[in-house]
């Protein structure tokens, strides 16, 4: 665990104390909870709209049709132009499986 010393305005400090008491936890526990909740908001998975997935499928199908008649050189050029993205180091196969299950359950 890391340690952080932080100065808070008195009004915010009192508000946090009140919220922690209403939750029945210590001030430190409440602050950790609030920070965790706030930081995790950025990681909520949003399903891609159906129109966008349809467009991606159409683009992919068009690409496959073009590649069927492409020469090996044209295929190499297309592969060189594709966007490659390294996965985040925290994105383990287990997490990917969990995301896929959540998305399937939403569909």
C-alpha positions as CSV (number, residue, x, y, z in Angstrom):
1,X,0.0,0.0,0.0
2,X,1.0,3.6,-0.6
3,X,0.7,6.4,1.7
4,X,-0.5,9.9,0.8
5,X,-0.7,13.0,2.9
6,X,-3.3,15.4,1.8
7,X,-4.6,18.8,3.0
8,X,-8.3,19.3,2.6
9,X,-10.4,22.4,3.0
10,X,-12.3,22.2,6.3
11,X,-15.7,22.1,4.6
12,X,-14.7,19.1,2.4
13,X,-13.2,17.3,5.4
14,X,-16.4,17.8,7.4
15,X,-18.5,16.6,4.4
16,X,-16.4,13.5,4.0
17,X,-16.6,12.8,7.8
18,X,-20.4,13.0,7.6
19,X,-20.6,10.8,4.5
20,X,-18.3,8.2,6.1
21,X,-20.4,8.2,9.3
22,X,-23.6,7.7,7.3
23,X,-22.0,4.7,5.6
24,X,-20.8,3.4,8.9
25,X,-17.1,3.3,7.9
26,X,-14.0,5.2,8.9
27,X,-13.0,8.3,7.1
28,X,-10.0,6.6,5.5
29,X,-12.1,3.7,4.3
30,X,-14.7,6.1,2.8
31,X,-12.0,8.2,1.0
32,X,-10.5,5.0,-0.5
33,X,-14.0,3.9,-1.6
34,X,-14.8,7.3,-3.1
35,X,-11.5,7.4,-5.0
36,X,-11.9,3.9,-6.3
37,X,-15.4,4.6,-7.4
38,X,-14.4,7.8,-9.2
39,X,-11.4,6.3,-10.9
40,X,-13.3,3.2,-12.1
41,X,-16.0,5.3,-13.9
42,X,-13.5,5.8,-16.7
43,X,-13.4,2.0,-17.3
44,X,-17.0,1.3,-17.8
45,X,-17.6,-0.7,-20.9
46,X,-20.0,0.8,-23.4
47,X,-21.5,-1.4,-26.1
48,X,-20.9,-0.3,-29.6
49,X,-24.1,0.9,-31.3
50,X,-25.6,-1.5,-33.8
51,X,-25.2,0.9,-36.7
52,X,-21.4,1.2,-36.0
53,X,-21.0,-2.6,-35.8
54,X,-22.9,-3.0,-39.0
55,X,-20.6,-0.5,-40.7
56,X,-17.5,-2.3,-39.4
57,X,-18.9,-5.6,-40.7
58,X,-19.6,-4.0,-44.1
59,X,-16.1,-2.5,-44.3
60,X,-14.6,-5.8,-43.3
61,X,-16.6,-7.7,-45.9
62,X,-15.6,-5.1,-48.6
63,X,-12.0,-5.6,-47.6
64,X,-12.2,-9.3,-47.9
65,X,-13.8,-9.1,-51.3
66,X,-11.0,-6.8,-52.5
67,X,-8.3,-9.1,-51.0
68,X,-9.8,-12.1,-52.8
69,X,-8.5,-10.7,-56.1
70,X,-5.5,-8.9,-54.7
71,X,-2.0,-9.9,-55.6
72,X,0.4,-10.9,-52.9
73,X,2.0,-7.5,-53.1
74,X,-1.4,-5.8,-52.6
75,X,-2.1,-8.0,-49.6
76,X,1.3,-7.1,-48.1
77,X,0.5,-3.4,-48.6
78,X,-3.0,-3.7,-47.0
79,X,-1.5,-5.6,-44.0
80,X,1.2,-2.9,-43.6
81,X,-1.5,-0.2,-43.5
82,X,-3.6,-1.8,-40.9
83,X,-3.7,-0.3,-37.4
84,X,-2.0,-2.3,-34.8
85,X,-2.5,-1.6,-31.1
86,X,-0.7,-3.2,-28.3
87,X,-3.0,-4.3,-25.5
88,X,-2.6,-2.7,-22.1
89,X,-0.4,-4.8,-19.8
90,X,-3.3,-5.1,-17.3
91,X,-5.6,-6.6,-19.9
92,X,-5.3,-10.3,-19.2
93,X,-7.1,-13.1,-21.1
94,X,-9.3,-13.5,-18.0
95,X,-10.4,-9.9,-18.1
96,X,-11.1,-10.1,-21.9
97,X,-13.3,-13.2,-21.3
98,X,-15.2,-11.3,-18.5
99,X,-15.7,-8.3,-20.9
100,X,-17.0,-10.6,-23.6
101,X,-19.4,-12.3,-21.3
102,X,-20.7,-9.0,-20.0
103,X,-21.2,-7.7,-23.6
104,X,-23.0,-10.9,-24.6
105,X,-25.3,-10.6,-21.6
106,X,-26.1,-7.0,-22.6
107,X,-26.9,-7.9,-26.2
